[in-house]
Amino acid sequence: MKVLIQRVKSASVTIDGKLYSATGKGILALVGIEKGDTLEEVKKLAGKIVNLRIFPDENDKMNRSLIDIQGEMLIVSQFTLCGDCKKGTRPSFDKSAPPDIANELYESFVKEVSSLGIKTATGSFGAMMDVSLINDGPVTFMLQLTHKTEG
């Protein structure tokens, strides 16, 4: 599972020219679900992200979490995060989870973040979306849980 997070002043998703969802100050999370990802990993990353101290305190030090600032999170499914560009010039998506499993875990991620007291908004799984954001910093982090393979 890979989640790219960006600290934002605001973020939104537009689909077919119509505003679908929007958030204020907080985090834009692009979520890539890989084969073998589990509900336990979803919960672990959701908890990590909402508690990650990436917002400034009164001394302008990254010392406050999304929970601390009562921020919001826009969560967008992003299967291309699972793309492997090591060979050739066309990304391989062999590591991406099948759509039905990916959607289930994506929805579980959204529910978990919400259950932690964060106001959430989402994209539409599988849709072509225009994602807009005003970066705050910019501050961007990649969080990743990797699976050990046998062999």
C-alpha positions in Angstrom: 0.0 0.0 0.0 1.3 3.4 -1.0 -0.1 6.7 0.1 1.3 10.0 -1.1 0.2 12.8 1.2 0.4 16.5 0.6 -0.2 19.2 3.1 -2.8 21.5 1.5 -4.6 24.8 2.2 -7.5 23.3 0.1 -8.1 20.5 -2.4 -11.0 19.4 -4.6 -12.1 16.8 -7.2 -14.0 17.7 -10.3 -15.6 15.0 -12.5 -17.0 15.8 -15.9 -16.7 19.5 -15.2 -18.7 19.4 -12.0 -17.3 19.8 -8.5 -17.5 16.4 -6.8 -15.9 17.1 -3.4 -13.7 19.6 -1.7 -11.8 20.2 1.6 -10.1 23.0 3.4 -6.9 23.0 5.3 -5.4 19.5 5.8 -4.2 16.6 3.7 -4.7 15.4 0.2 -4.0 11.6 0.2 -3.5 9.7 -3.0 -4.0 6.0 -2.2 -2.5 3.1 -4.2 -3.6 -0.4 -3.2 -1.3 -3.3 -4.1 -1.9 -7.1 -4.2 -1.6 -8.5 -0.7 -2.6 -5.4 1.1 -4.8 -6.0 4.2 -7.3 -4.3 6.3 -4.7 -4.3 9.2 -2.3 -2.3 7.0 -5.1 0.1 6.0 -5.8 0.8 9.6 -2.1 1.2 10.5 -1.5 3.7 7.7 -4.7 5.7 8.4 -3.6 6.1 12.1 -0.1 7.0 11.1 -1.2 9.7 8.7 -3.7 11.4 10.9 -1.2 11.5 13.7 1.8 12.5 11.6 3.2 15.8 12.9 3.5 17.7 9.6 1.7 21.0 10.5 3.5 23.9 12.1 3.2 24.9 15.8 3.5 28.4 17.2 7.3 28.3 16.6 6.8 27.2 12.9 8.1 23.7 13.6 6.4 20.6 12.2 4.9 19.5 15.5 1.2 19.3 15.0 -0.9 16.5 13.5 -4.1 16.6 11.4 -6.0 15.8 14.5 -4.3 18.6 16.4 -5.3 21.2 13.8 -8.8 19.7 13.3 -7.9 19.5 9.6 -9.7 17.7 6.8 -8.6 15.0 4.3 -9.4 14.5 0.6 -8.8 10.9 -0.2 -8.4 9.9 -3.9 -7.8 6.4 -5.2 -4.6 6.4 -7.3 -3.7 3.0 -8.8 -0.8 4.5 -10.8 1.2 4.8 -7.5 1.6 1.1 -7.8 3.2 1.4 -11.3 6.6 -0.1 -11.8 8.8 2.0 -14.2 12.0 0.0 -13.7 11.9 -1.8 -17.1 11.2 -0.2 -20.5 9.2 2.9 -21.1 5.7 1.7 -20.2 4.7 1.3 -16.5 3.7 -2.2 -15.3 0.7 -2.4 -13.0 1.2 -6.0 -12.1 1.5 -5.1 -8.4 -1.8 -3.2 -8.3 -4.7 -5.0 -6.6 -7.7 -6.0 -8.7 -10.3 -3.3 -8.8 -12.8 -5.0 -6.5 -10.3 -5.6 -3.8 -8.7 -2.2 -4.2 -12.1 -0.4 -4.0 -13.0 -2.4 -0.8 -9.7 -1.4 0.9 -9.9 2.2 -0.4 -13.4 2.5 1.2 -12.0 0.9 4.4 -9.3 3.5 4.5 -11.8 6.3 4.1 -14.0 4.9 6.9 -10.9 4.4 9.2 -9.8 8.0 8.7 -13.3 9.2 9.4 -13.6 7.0 12.5 -10.5 8.8 13.8 -12.4 12.1 13.9 -11.3 13.5 10.6 -13.7 15.2 8.2 -13.2 13.4 4.9 -14.0 13.9 1.3 -13.3 11.5 -1.6 -12.8 11.1 -5.3 -14.8 8.5 -7.2 -13.1 5.2 -7.5 -12.1 4.4 -11.0 -13.3 7.7 -12.5 -11.3 10.2 -14.5 -10.9 13.1 -12.1 -9.4 16.5 -12.1 -7.7 17.0 -8.8 -6.9 20.5 -7.7 -4.9 21.6 -4.7 -3.2 24.5 -3.1 0.0 23.1 -1.6 0.9 24.3 1.8 4.7 24.4 1.9 4.9 22.4 -0.3 5.0 19.5 2.1 4.8 16.0 0.6 5.5 12.5 1.9 5.3 9.0 0.5 4.2 6.4 3.0 4.5 2.8 2.0 3.9 -0.6 3.5 5.8 -3.3 1.6 5.2 -7.0 1.5 8.0 -9.6 1.9 7.9 -12.1 -0.9 8.8 -15.8 -0.5 11.5 -17.3 -2.6 
